[in-house]
Amino acid sequence: MADQAEAAFIKAFVNGISQQPVNYPDDFQPPLEDYLKRVPTLPIDVPAPPEVKKADDVPAGAISITIKSVKPPQTYTLSVQATDTIQTIKTQLASETGAPPADVQRLLLKGKALADAKLLKEYDVKDGDTVNLMVKPGFAWDPAAPPKPEAKLAPADSPPMITLVPEPKESRTRSGHQRIPSVVLSPSPSLTPIADEVLVDIPLVLDTSNIPPPSVSTAPDTPYHTVVSRPEFWGRLHTFLKCLSSTSIPE
């Protein structure tokens, strides 16, 4: 009976100790014999690396496409590159006789609108294919109408031209003075005409009829250095300053 009681006590004591938490110090290191000999790993299937895809073969040379409009009936044949953007093709089409401007064009392939920034090869357009053409609502397109003259712009590196327009004789005032000729800047450096706009010269007139003439004691064409080199000029200046200093200012 004593042995059984002692075994029961030891079992209860061990169970009580095993339920207590184990606290290790911060510098605790397990003995080397407790380390695992090999880290267990799970067998995971690793997929094979993706294959490098070759670039799509782009047909070398130009291809011919047909751009067809139903209303009004019009057909154009263009020689383009498969790497051209849709916007480039619109610009090329706009240079054809009777074609609408590039900003009002809408190109469609099998009912799907073509985006301006994409390349022609992205829509799988081949040699001899037909692309439909429409214009934006509100634009009246008449292929038979003559092209409108474009506004001619001066080269960016050329300075603005100045044109002097003489005033008529009637512009002379009673005092005998004549107005300064009109100055016209053509073209204006800050003016950028848009399409179908005509530049108009605006004369600029400066009226100097109310400006009194200068009072000089010498001839108007006398040089400055000649005037100041004369003793009479300094004598008059000395007399003027002497009179100015002797004049009393009333309080």
Secondary structure, DSSP 8 states (H G I E B T S, - for coil): -HHHHHHHHHHHHHHHHHTS-----TT----GGGS-SS----------------------S-EEEEEEETTTTEEEEEEE-TT-BHHHHHHHHHTSTT---GGGEEEEETTEE--TTSBGGGGT--TT-EEEEEE-TT----TTS----------TTS--EEEEE---GGG--TTS-----EEEEES-TT----TT-------B----TTS-----SS-TT--HHHHHTSHHHHHHHHHHHHHHHHS----
